Amino acid sequence: MVKLVANGQTVDFFDFDHSMHDNLFIGLSAGTDSTLLLYLACKYLPEKRIVCHTGTDTSKDPFVGDYAEDIVIWMRKQFPNVNIQHELYKFNSMELHNIEKARKEVEEAEEKGESWKMPTVFGHAKAVASKELKSQIRIKHNITMSAHGITKNPPIEVQEQMGFTHVAEGRRNHDYDILTYGKLMKSPKITKVHVKPFVQVDKKWVAGMYEKLGLMNELFPMTASCIGDNAASSFYTQPCKKCFWCYEKMWAFGCYDGG
């Protein structure tokens, strides 16, 4: 068991039998969380074939693929014996059919009393637009185990004090299981598993791990969390300082993108 402790919080990293899975599928957004997840996977699961995937939403974050590619190049230099593959794809979440489908799914969740599980309609449109593209990559690489770097929200009192409750994702205030099991695959006979190793800790833990691992000088400045629009971010060249991810990064690290 790998027990990772930082800022009074603990993560038992991949504390389950994953020996039957020879691959690991990681969504790499170039943010601090997913970047740390990739680093830890390379460090503690070097025997796995790691397949990163980065989707560029051309209507919102046109440079995320470039940021993620730079991070992957850095990781390959740090872990030359780890098989790291990177799949890049593009989509447009603002296309009308994606927004309409996302709105329908959010409304259905509201009717079931499960709206807390969903982001905003426009946030969910990103998942809708990228779903089939990610599915194709899963099939291509015969993926049986995937991981997501999602963390808990900062405490409610922090959100209120800093004034960003209006942009925080409500679903991240809830408790989630670290492991989710999917359907049994036909060949080989392996149950798919999805891992959320950071889901029970917040960004302060992430910041503490960057410090403990000595990643603040090189890796941290490469991460990009801001999702501000064109106008707010000077065409994606500066952090907007208004989106949830900017607020959260300032709270945890004491700075915005770029350090």
C-alpha positions, 0 to 999 in steps of 0.5 A, spaced: 500 500 500 502 506 498 500 511 503 500 519 501 500 524 506 499 531 505 496 537 509 493 533 514 489 528 509 491 521 506 490 518 500 491 510 499 493 510 492 490 504 488 489 500 494 486 494 491 488 488 487 489 491 480 494 486 477 489 483 472 489 490 469 495 491 464 493 498 462 491 505 465 487 510 462 488 517 465 484 523 463 489 529 462 487 536 462 493 539 464 490 541 470 494 540 477 490 534 479 490 530 473 498 532 472 499 529 479 495 523 478 499 521 471 506 523 475 504 518 481 502 513 476 508 513 473 512 513 480 508 507 483 505 503 477 511 503 472 509 496 470 502 499 467 501 501 460 499 508 461 494 511 456 493 519 457 487 522 453 486 530 452 480 533 449 481 540 446 474 543 446 475 548 441 470 553 443 473 554 450 480 551 451 484 551 444 491 550 447 489 545 452 492 539 448 499 543 447 499 544 455 498 537 456 503 534 450 508 538 454 507 535 460 507 528 457 514 530 454 516 532 461 514 525 464 517 521 459 524 524 461 523 523 468 520 516 467 524 513 461 522 506 462 514 507 463 510 506 457 506 513 456 502 514 450 498 520 449 491 520 445 489 527 443 482 529 440 478 535 438 471 537 439 466 543 440 461 543 446 458 549 444 455 545 437 447 546 438 446 538 438 451 537 444 448 543 448 441 540 447 443 533 449 446 535 455 440 539 457 436 533 456 440 529 461 441 534 466 433 535 466 432 528 467 437 528 473 433 533 476 427 529 475 430 523 479 433 528 484 440 527 482 441 533 479 447 534 484 451 529 480 451 533 474 455 540 472 451 545 469 448 544 462 454 547 458 459 543 463 456 537 461 455 539 454 463 537 454 462 530 456 457 529 451 461 532 445 467 528 447 464 521 450 464 517 443 471 520 442 473 517 448 470 511 447 474 510 441 480 510 444 478 505 450 477 500 444 483 502 440 487 500 447 483 495 450 482 499 456 480 495 462 482 500 468 481 508 468 482 513 473 480 521 474 483 526 478 477 529 481 478 532 488 473 535 493 471 542 493 474 546 498 470 547 505 463 551 504 466 556 509 472 557 504 467 558 498 463 563 502 469 567 505 473 567 498 466 569 494 466 563 489 460 559 491 456 561 485 461 558 480 463 551 485 461 545 482 455 542 487 457 535 486 464 536 488 461 537 495 458 530 496 462 524 498 464 519 492 466 512 492 474 511 490 472 505 486 467 504 481 466 497 477 463 497 470 460 491 466 464 484 465 468 485 458 467 479 453 475 478 452 478 477 457 474 476 462 475 482 466 471 487 470 472 494 468 474 499 474 474 506 474 478 509 480 478 516 483 484 516 488 483 523 490 476 524 490 476 524 498 481 529 499 481 537 497 486 541 493 490 543 499 492 535 499 494 536 492 498 542 493 502 539 499 504 533 494 507 538 489 511 540 495 513 534 498 515 531 491 519 537 489 515 539 483 513 546 484 519 549 480 518 545 474 512 541 473 507 546 477 508 552 472 506 547 466 499 546 469 493 550 467 487 550 470 483 556 468 477 555 464 476 563 463 473 565 456 477 569 451 475 576 453 476 574 461 483 571 459 486 575 454 485 570 449 487 564 454 494 567 455 493 569 462 488 566 468 482 570 468 482 570 476 474 569 476 472 561 474 472 556 480 479 553 478 482 560 479 479 561 485 481 554 488 488 554 485 489 560 489 486 557 495 490 551 495 497 554 492 497 561 493 497 563 486 494 562 479 496 558 473 504 560 472 506 560 479 
